[in-house]
Amino acid sequence: TEQPVQTEMWKAQSLEELIRILHRIFAEDKVSVEEVQELMESYESNPEEWLQYAKFDQYRYTRNLVDNGNGKFNLMILCWGEGHGSSIHDHTDSDCFMKILQGNLKETLFEWPEKKGNGEMTKKSERVLRENQCAYINDSIGLHRVENISHTESAVSLHLYSPPFDSCNTFDQRTGHKHKVKMTFYSKFGERTVCVSTREHT
Amino acid sequence: LPAGLSQWFPALEVLDVSGTGLAELGAELLGLSQLHTLLAKNNRLGGPGSLPKGLGQAPLARSLRVLNLSGNRFAEVPPALLELHGLQSLSLGGNRLHSIPPEIQELRSLEFLYLGGNFITSIPPELANLPFLNYLVLCDNKIQSVPPQLAQLHSLRSLSLHNNLLTYLPREILNLVHLEELSLRGNPLVVRFVRDLTYNPPSLQELAGRTIKTRNVPYAPSDLPENLVRYLSLASNCPNPKCGGVYFDSCVRQIKFVDFCGKYRLPLMHYLCSPECSSPCSSASQSSTSQSESDSEDEASVAARRMQKVLLG
């Protein structure tokens, strides 16, 4: 029988299977963005499979590491309480996939500020991502802010970053000024990390 | 809900009736003496009688710690709710509230208050009397100003004010010693120095009153008409700590920009007794923001060490 062509699409039946397939995909030299996005979208969110990673914080959204992809990628679950949102941020030259596991998240895209910029940043577009949808962004596409705009429902999202990164820039919407921040994990592999960092997340 | 609820499930601790279309929470809940968490989001609550009569005296009132009424139709905070003195967490997000009643201060145990997504236009200073409040959410409302008294919320750790109608903040916001998170984006915050607007010169009565107070001119109730004695008792100290002046009705508003965390310049409103208020810090006649006043700077650098995340943009 013929070998399936590179563009054959995967279907992940569970979170574990999703992770296994991701490991296989990222073991290759070249990774197709479309392939990963389709794969992430194909996984039908099943809370039983990810509840152990979904640790909420009262005051802000949390980043919970699920898998560190043999150094090729980071897979994490973000938990957003009502009204929680991120700064406008970049993605440090990495590919970023964001899949909604529960609830909805609003993504607002921004243009990169001008070098000499000292004015309000330009909004490119905004959309509300629904359950099981998967968005993709990288620095050449632009910057974004992600927020849970619901006042009644929390939200959970699954993020894949490749290559992994632990710092990025946040941007002041009014001025375009940027500020580097270190990112931390609220939990790793289901275990709460005792975080001594007092730095911002994105 | 079934009338026999509290007899059948006397040990019930958590009840979630969210998304059930309820238009009222009835008397069948009152006997649930172990219930600490009641979730009733996304229902049709909001009319009169949404909460059962006699709530304040019921066993439920003593046990309830967490109440979530978000996504309903409340146009005002129901008075019965204010009798839940043991309540630690209250959410009324996504309702139709136009105001916060000053009686909110009766919820003495409140630590978490979520009021995002309403039509609230102002914050009552009485909110500051909640001694344990550490998370206050007022985002997505129509709030135009923040009362300086809010700075008395010493235990506040997170304050969410994004998407409102704020043009400045009171300088007292720097006094919130435990504040770690402050979200202000989506407000029409003044970004450039605003030369002070109208300054109504003080009346002769006020000028005389100021002189009496600042020069300690002695007087006795028998010396003056009663209304003037009362007037003199209302003198306020100039909020500028370096100024020994007083004022009665007439004061100057001035916006100064304070660096927060070395990143953001927040417009803070200062009240001064006069444009010539004697101190290095102020004069409405000077224009530029380069007067990063020494006292404001000291305060800001202290605040910067505490403030971990100011979401301005």
Interface residues (C-beta under 8 A of the other chain):
Chain A: Q58 Y59 R60 E82 G83 G85 S87 I88 M121 I149 S150 H151 T152 F171 D172 Q173 R174 T175 H177 H179 T198 R199 E200
Chain B: K41 N42 S70 G71 S91 G93 G94 F112 Y114 G116 G117 Y135 V137 C139 D140 R157 S158 S160 H162 E180 E181 S183 R185 L189 V191 K263 Y264 Q308 K309 L311 L312 G313
